[in-house]
Every structure is written in structure tokens, then in C-alpha cells.
Amino acid sequence: MEYKSINGRDFYNMVVNASNRLAEESDFVNSLNVFPVPDGDTGTNMSMTFKAAVKEIENINSNSIGEVSKKLAKGALMGARGNSGVILSQILRGISKGLEGLEEADAAQIAVALKEGSNSAYKAVMRPTEGTILSVIRATAEAAIEIEATDVADLMDEATKAAKIMLDKTPDLLPALKKAKVVDSGGMGLYIILSGMTAALKEGIQAEVKDIKVSEGGAVGAKSTAEADIKFGYCTEFIILGDASNAKAFQDEIEPLGDSMIVVGYDDVIKVHIHTNDPGDVLAKAVKLGELSKIKIDNMREEHRELLMSEEEYANAEVEAHEEVAAEAKKYAFVTVAMGEGISNIFKDLGVDYVIEGGQTMNPSTQDILECVNKLNAEHIFILPNNKNIVMAANQASEISEKDVRVIPTTSIPQGITCVTMFNQEAEVDENEEELKELMKSVKTGSVTYAVRDTELEGSNQKVEAGNKLGLIEGKIKEVGADTYEVAEKVIENMVDEDSELITVFYGEDVNEDEVNDFISKLEEKYDECDVQCYKGDQPLYYFFISVE
């Protein structure tokens, strides 16, 4: 089908189809994450962001591409989760700027809009890193400008091919990707979006919003799809250890066998994902190219029967607050993010007004944060994200709000607690902001969690196997072992120095209290010149959060 120009309805079909595809493939995108800790996943965050954007236009009654793109960008801005979601929202914001005021857009105007999307994304990141989603959107936009197509479908097709070429190059730009033998997860998410948009035009798809479950494990079903509607029943993933130059030919060979196909080649590895009714046939063709590894086959019809959706738990991060929020105006208020009843209660006891439930694997959206800000009757509001993957969403909420909102870019729970504890209610706001930003830097933070996938530590040849206990200092893996307490002790050894005075341990929901008491006694004896404090944090996923001051 030829499109000399597209209107708002065409654009609607493009983005809805892209959103459905991204939701279906969010688990695959998650699997590309390099860092092995259970943290916020790229596929989940991007899909939740895009779903929020599409929800904003679901009932729009306009054929103006300018109006549809503007509403889409607003939905993405408010629904942005995690750093990848914020960057995606900025891409859509730039595209909207490029389409502003247009009823229809021709190929040249779409190319300009993609360029605006790229520019907006780069401006949103303080220190842009190549080999990421930024490189992929830039290559997409540059190709769209250069090819000078007259048909929008052709333009999107060529631009998407350029995105794929850049995606395949990301391991050469980021050593961590090359070592893990994966492409950039954010770039893959964007490629899936572009592929979905292109397919809607080329195939004339009249897209309908599918309520596809997206959780930390990815898409597991859809309310709107009956079991009989699942055309290809087996989600099949595997790696071919063979010449990556065969990837395109293999993709063409298996294309008739299914849909939702992604074949990515790099160096001596080809990563394959396909929905098919005959995984055996796909594997038989694949084994001709090399040894097969990490084979995973899921029966989607069986999953559909077992996992018909209840309410979408992940989508709405629950906001916990004091039962009564003072209506009387006050000078200062706090919003913070935390997981675990114990840690939430600590923040509340310290006077925090709102604690948003979130953190690892569940990043609150810009909207979640903004809603808390809007409920507060305070002259100055401080936000403590307590997670590096929430800082950008917090900054976005601050920019949108008409109130005086200051983001202290805390990346850990101990940093957040220290900031609230040391806050000076009598000082002026600028003085407090400056003091807290310096204070958070003085807190050494560590944690103990577990590996969710096999990997190799960056900068060394040390192997990490799924299930290993990981000791992190300032977010970087420093210790790997089998025993939780041994790893925790080594983390503390690396953090304590001659100037240390206080060691604080927050233990998680999966830790035995009696064993923790024995561990604390051991620390008190070992570090008799330090004050050792211990609190029940009840946080999931992380056995310990640790701070040394």
C-alpha cells in the first residue's frame, strides 16, 4: 500500500501496533540487559511507557496527525518509567514537535519529525552514551533525512533497516555488550517499535489496543486475545554459536514458520526469537549453522489458560502515605521511593510525607511522582528517588510541576535516609538542596543480592552464575560468592576505613532474623570502634542494604 502522506488515523494504527508488539516482546528485551542484578528492566519500562502513551489516544476523535502525536507524547511523558522510558518519552516528544499543527504528514515531514525525536532524546541525557538507544534513534533519523523517499511506508522501511544496522553495531560501541554477546536492550526496544509502526503501514493493519500483561517477567498474556486467536503457539528463543553473517539468510528461511520474529547477529553469535507452531523445524534449520545454546520454548496457549489476567499489578505502583496529610501549609515536604514495609516505615517515622512503593523491578512513573507532589501543600518539595533508574522520571516530574520541586539524585536507600535524617528545617531551600547533594556523596552504600543470569564481570574474567550472591558497592559488583553473609562481610570490609564511625544494615524479607542477629554481633566485635545499627527493611530481592559513614 502506498502512502504519499499519513493522517492521524494512520499514525494511530502505527503506534498502537508498535505498542502491542513491544508488550509481546518485552520479556525478550529484558533478557538483553547486561547487568545480572534484579533491577528495573528495559523492556518492561519501555512497554509500560508506550502503553501509557497509547492509552492517552485510545479514544481520540481526530484525524490530525499533529493532535494525535501531541496527545501521544503527553501520555508518554506522564507514564515514563525508568531511564529508558524517559528517553522514549523524549523521542515521542520530539516527534510531536516535528508534526505540530499538521493534519497530514508526507515522507519529508516524517523524516524531520524523526530528526526532532533524536535531538530531543540527546538533549534529555546529560552525558549521552553511544551504543545505546540514542545511537539507534540517531541512525534512524539520519537515514530518514538522507533517503528522500516520497512514500511514507518506504521511508519507514528504510529508516527501520538503518535502525537494525545500528542496533547490530552497538556491541562494537559498548564493550559490556560485546562481552555479554548482546545488543543494547533499549535500542532493541526502539527497533521493535519502529518495526511495528512500519508493519502497520505496509500491511494495512487496523490496530486495536491489546491489554497485554507486562511485568518484570515480560508479557505473559492478553485479556483481549482468546486462546483460539493465538496463531503460533510456541514462543521459541535460542542462540546459535555460529557465523553472524548468516543471520539475514536464516531470518528469511524461518520467516514462513511464524511471526514476532527477531534475528540478531553479532560476531560468532546469532540470537533468535520467534513464535511458531513447529519449534522443532526451526531448531533443525538452526543447528545446520552451528551449536545451539540457551534454548527456551514456552507454550503460549498453556500460559494463556493458566495466566488469564487479574488486575494489572505492575502498572499502578501503589502510593503509600500517612493516613492524614496536613492540609495546613508548611515550608518543606518530602516524597521518596522505597520497597519494603520496614524501610517505608522508617521514612514515614522520619517525617516523609509520601512513600511511593517502587525501586528494583518496579520503577514508578512520572505521573506517580507528580500525583504525590500535587497533593502536598508545601512551599518547597524535595524528591528522593533512591534508585538511579528513577532519577530521570523524578526530574521530569519536577520540570512538569508548577510547584517548587527539588530532586536530590539519591541512588540508594541509605543515601535517602541520611538526607532525611540530616535535613535542616531552619535552613533556606537553596542551602538545604546544596547541603543534601553533598551529604549523599559522603554515604558509602553497599548491597547484597543475587544474580538473575549468567555473565562475566566487566574488567575481569570472573564468571557469575545465576543464583550466585552478589556484593555491590556504589552499584558495582565487587564480590561474588555462595554464602550471603560471607559476601556481606566482604562488602563491609571494602567500605570501612579509619574514618568510619557508623555501619547501618537493613535486612530484607528473605533473611532469617536469628542469623542476622548473629551477623550483627560479629560485626560489632570486628568493628568495635564503629557504631553498628540494624533495621528490618523487609525489602524484596536484596538481602541487605548497607551504609558506612
BELZI-V968763 format. One record per pair of residues at least 12 apart in sequence whose C-alpha atoms are under 6 Angstrom apart, sorted by sequence separation. I is the first residue (numbers start at 0). J is the second residue. If there is no record, write none. Layout:
i,j
I,J
I,J
//
This chain:
i,j
29,41
76,88
170,182
210,222
260,272
453,465
468,480
29,42
75,88
169,182
260,273
452,465
467,480
468,481
28,42
209,223
259,273
451,465
467,481
97,112
143,158
259,274
450,465
468,483
142,158
258,274
450,466
470,486
25,42
257,274
418,435
449,466
450,467
25,43
94,112
97,115
246,264
257,275
333,351
336,354
338,356
390,408
449,467
52,71
55,74
72,91
94,113
117,136
139,158
256,275
333,352
334,353
335,354
336,355
337,356
338,357
449,468
72,92
117,137
336,356
337,357
448,468
449,469
470,490
94,115
243,264
336,357
337,358
448,469
52,74
93,115
94,116
139,161
243,265
447,469
51,74
52,75
93,116
139,162
243,266
381,404
387,410
447,470
22,46
51,75
138,162
243,267
379,403
380,404
381,405
382,406
383,407
385,409
386,410
446,470
21,46
242,267
243,268
381,406
384,409
385,410
386,411
414,439
446,471
69,95
90,116
93,119
114,140
241,267
243,269
383,409
385,411
445,471
48,75
51,78
68,95
113,140
135,162
240,267
241,268
365,392
369,396
385,412
445,472
240,268
444,472
501,529
503,531
505,533
90,119
239,268
444,473
500,529
501,530
502,531
503,532
504,533
505,534
506,535
507,536
508,537
48,78
89,119
90,120
135,165
239,269
385,415
501,531
503,533
505,535
506,536
507,537
508,538
48,79
89,120
238,269
365,396
505,536
507,538
508,539
48,80
238,270
65,98
110,143
320,353
65,99
86,120
110,144
159,193
237,271
320,354
65,100
236,271
319,354
507,542
44,80
48,84
65,101
236,272
319,355
506,542
507,543
44,81
235,272
318,355
506,543
64,102
235,273
318,356
505,543
45,84
63,102
64,103
130,169
317,356
505,544
44,84
234,274
504,544
156,197
233,274
504,545
130,172
155,197
233,275
503,545
106,149
130,173
231,274
233,276
503,546
106,150
231,275
232,276
502,546
106,151
231,276
332,377
502,547
331,377
501,547
241,288
316,363
330,377
333,380
335,382
501,548
152,200
241,289
328,376
329,377
330,378
331,379
332,380
333,381
334,382
335,383
336,384
500,548
240,289
328,377
331,380
333,382
335,384
499,548
239,289
240,290
135,186
239,290
131,183
239,291
132,185
238,291
8,62
132,186
238,292
7,62
131,186
237,292
6,62
7,63
237,293
6,63
7,64
237,294
6,64
236,294
236,295
7,67
235,295
235,296
234,296
234,297
233,297
233,298
232,298
233,299
232,299
232,300
226,300
220,303
448,541
447,541
448,542
447,542
447,543
6,103
446,543
5,103
446,544
5,104
214,313
446,545
4,104
445,545
4,105
444,545
3,105
444,546
443,546
443,547
442,548
413,546
3,150
2,150
2,151
31,181
32,184
31,184
28,184
17,192
17,195
16,195
17,196
14,196
13,196
13,199
16,206
26,216
15,206
26,217
25,217
12,205
12,206
341,535
342,536
23,218
341,536
22,218
341,537
339,536
340,537
339,537
339,538
338,538
0,201
81,362
80,362
80,363
80,364
79,364
78,364
79,365
78,365
77,365
78,366
77,366
82,388
81,388
81,389
82,391
39,359
38,359
39,360
38,360
36,450
35,450
36,451
35,451
35,452
//
